[in-house]
């Protein structure tokens, strides 16, 4: 096997990725200042609405998936006793 560590295993690289993602997020939200908005609803005119809406929907999807997993999850011994 390859004993060389992956570049994502180094904490310095993870910090750089997080900072890069945050910079892209901030630039995306600030780009709203340069775009002429044509909102259909009043709430869409609020600065950063799309970012907050996207975050809220993503969080709701995660919570829904976790709740659905509780309903659909099979027991560990569903296929019979383990051979451990």
C-alpha positions as CSV (number, residue, x, y, z in Angstrom):
1,X,0.0,0.0,0.0
2,X,1.0,3.6,-0.3
3,X,2.2,4.9,3.1
4,X,2.4,8.5,1.8
5,X,-0.2,10.6,3.7
6,X,-3.0,12.3,1.7
7,X,-2.7,16.1,1.3
8,X,-6.0,16.5,3.1
9,X,-4.6,14.8,6.2
10,X,-2.5,17.8,7.0
11,X,-4.2,20.4,9.2
12,X,-2.6,23.3,7.5
13,X,-4.2,22.3,4.2
14,X,-7.6,22.0,5.8
15,X,-7.3,25.4,7.3
16,X,-6.4,26.8,3.8
17,X,-9.4,25.1,2.3
18,X,-11.8,26.5,4.9
19,X,-10.4,30.0,4.4
20,X,-10.7,29.7,0.7
21,X,-14.3,28.5,0.9
22,X,-15.1,31.4,3.3
23,X,-13.6,33.9,0.9
24,X,-15.6,32.5,-2.0
25,X,-18.8,32.7,0.1
26,X,-18.1,36.3,1.1
27,X,-17.4,37.3,-2.5
28,X,-20.5,35.6,-3.7
29,X,-22.7,37.5,-1.1
30,X,-20.9,40.8,-1.9
31,X,-21.5,40.3,-5.6
32,X,-25.2,40.9,-4.8
33,X,-24.3,44.6,-4.5
34,X,-23.3,44.7,-8.1
35,X,-26.4,42.9,-9.5
36,X,-29.7,44.6,-10.2
37,X,-32.3,42.4,-8.4
38,X,-35.8,41.8,-9.7
39,X,-37.4,40.0,-6.7
40,X,-40.8,38.4,-7.0
41,X,-41.4,38.7,-3.2
42,X,-40.4,41.4,-0.7
43,X,-38.1,39.1,1.3
44,X,-36.0,38.4,-1.7
45,X,-34.8,42.0,-1.7
46,X,-33.1,41.5,1.7
47,X,-29.3,41.6,1.4
48,X,-27.9,38.0,1.5
49,X,-31.3,36.4,1.3
50,X,-30.1,33.7,-1.1
51,X,-27.2,32.7,1.1
52,X,-29.4,32.5,4.2
53,X,-32.2,30.7,2.3
54,X,-29.7,28.2,0.9
55,X,-28.2,27.5,4.3
56,X,-31.6,27.1,5.9
57,X,-32.8,24.7,3.2
58,X,-29.5,22.7,3.5
59,X,-29.9,22.4,7.2
60,X,-33.6,21.4,6.8
61,X,-32.6,18.6,4.3
62,X,-30.0,17.3,6.8
63,X,-32.6,17.2,9.6
64,X,-35.2,15.5,7.3
65,X,-32.7,12.9,6.2
66,X,-31.7,12.1,9.8
67,X,-35.4,11.8,10.8
68,X,-36.1,9.6,7.7
69,X,-33.1,7.4,8.6
70,X,-34.7,6.8,12.0
71,X,-37.8,5.5,10.4
72,X,-36.2,3.4,7.7
73,X,-33.1,2.1,9.5
74,X,-32.9,-1.7,9.8
75,X,-31.6,-3.3,13.0
76,X,-27.9,-4.4,12.9
77,X,-28.9,-8.1,13.0
78,X,-31.5,-7.8,10.2
79,X,-29.8,-10.5,8.1
80,X,-29.3,-12.9,10.9
81,X,-26.8,-13.2,13.8
82,X,-23.3,-11.9,13.0
83,X,-20.4,-14.2,12.6
84,X,-18.0,-12.0,14.6
